[in-house]
Amino acid sequence: MSRKKEAPRTRLTVADYERMSDDYAANPVRGTEVVGPVEVGMTVLRKGRPAGIRKGKTPGYSVRLPDTLSQRLADQAVREDAPQSEVIRRAVSEYLERHAG
């Protein structure tokens, strides 16, 4: 048995992604081109960095919140469709911008 030699993989460039985006905008996928069901869910499309990959150093903080504030945070995260940590980052950033001295 002979194995087919695979071409070496190369990283896609910003220009490659722009070409693909332009092509998709000009030629969107039609229902007749989709083979099988399209599955979209958090188990398939996860947010954030992949586990075990940490290029930058971002310090972590532990914060205790009263139950009422914790629930407000959870509700806001749902409204924004964002992780609670992202809502906290935005809130801290906005607070510091307003109170810069």
C-alpha positions as CSV (number, residue, x, y, z in Angstrom):
1,M,0.0,0.0,0.0
2,S,1.4,3.4,-0.9
3,R,0.3,6.4,1.1
4,K,-0.5,9.6,-0.5
5,K,2.0,12.3,0.5
6,E,0.3,15.3,2.2
7,A,1.2,18.8,1.3
8,P,2.9,20.7,4.1
9,R,0.4,22.9,6.1
10,T,0.9,26.6,5.9
11,R,-0.6,29.3,8.2
12,L,-3.4,31.3,6.7
13,T,-2.6,35.0,6.4
14,V,-5.0,38.0,7.0
15,A,-5.2,38.4,3.2
16,D,-6.3,34.7,2.9
17,Y,-9.1,35.3,5.4
18,E,-10.1,38.5,3.7
19,R,-10.3,36.6,0.4
20,M,-12.4,33.9,2.0
21,S,-14.7,36.5,3.6
22,D,-15.2,38.3,0.3
23,D,-15.9,35.0,-1.5
24,Y,-18.4,34.0,1.1
25,A,-20.1,37.4,0.9
26,A,-20.3,37.1,-2.9
27,N,-21.3,33.4,-2.9
28,P,-23.2,32.5,0.3
29,V,-23.8,28.9,1.0
30,R,-27.2,27.6,-0.3
31,G,-29.4,25.1,1.4
32,T,-28.7,22.6,-1.4
33,E,-25.0,22.7,-0.7
34,V,-25.3,21.7,3.0
35,V,-24.8,18.0,3.5
36,G,-26.3,16.8,6.8
37,P,-27.4,18.7,9.8
38,V,-25.6,21.9,10.9
39,E,-24.8,21.6,14.6
40,V,-24.3,24.8,16.6
41,G,-23.9,24.8,20.3
42,M,-21.6,25.8,23.1
43,T,-20.1,22.2,23.1
44,V,-19.1,22.8,19.5
45,L,-18.3,26.5,19.4
46,R,-16.6,27.4,22.6
47,K,-15.5,30.9,23.6
48,G,-12.2,31.9,24.9
49,R,-8.7,30.5,24.7
50,P,-8.3,26.7,24.3
51,A,-7.2,25.0,27.5
52,G,-3.5,24.8,28.1
53,I,-2.6,27.7,25.7
54,R,-1.5,30.8,27.5
55,K,0.5,33.2,25.5
56,G,0.0,36.4,27.6
57,K,0.0,36.8,31.3
58,T,-3.3,38.0,32.6
59,P,-3.5,38.1,36.4
60,G,-6.6,36.5,38.0
61,Y,-8.5,38.0,40.9
62,S,-10.9,36.4,43.3
63,V,-13.9,38.6,44.3
64,R,-16.7,37.9,46.7
65,L,-20.1,39.4,45.8
66,P,-23.3,39.5,47.8
67,D,-26.0,37.3,46.4
68,T,-28.0,40.2,45.0
69,L,-25.0,41.6,43.2
70,S,-24.0,38.2,41.9
71,Q,-27.5,37.6,40.5
72,R,-27.4,41.0,38.8
73,L,-24.1,40.1,37.3
74,A,-25.5,36.8,36.0
75,D,-28.6,38.5,34.6
76,Q,-26.4,41.1,32.8
77,A,-24.2,38.4,31.3
78,V,-27.3,36.6,29.9
79,R,-28.6,39.9,28.4
80,E,-25.2,40.6,26.8
81,D,-24.6,36.9,25.8
82,A,-21.2,37.2,27.4
83,P,-19.3,35.4,30.1
84,Q,-19.6,36.9,33.6
85,S,-15.8,37.6,33.5
86,E,-16.2,39.7,30.4
87,V,-19.0,41.7,32.0
88,I,-16.7,42.3,35.1
89,R,-13.8,43.4,32.8
90,R,-16.0,45.9,31.1
91,A,-17.4,47.2,34.4
92,V,-14.0,47.6,36.0
93,S,-12.7,49.3,32.8
94,E,-15.7,51.7,32.7
95,Y,-15.3,52.5,36.4
96,L,-11.6,53.3,36.1
97,E,-12.2,55.5,33.0
98,R,-14.9,57.5,34.9
99,H,-12.8,57.9,38.1
100,A,-9.4,58.5,36.6
101,G,-7.7,61.2,38.5
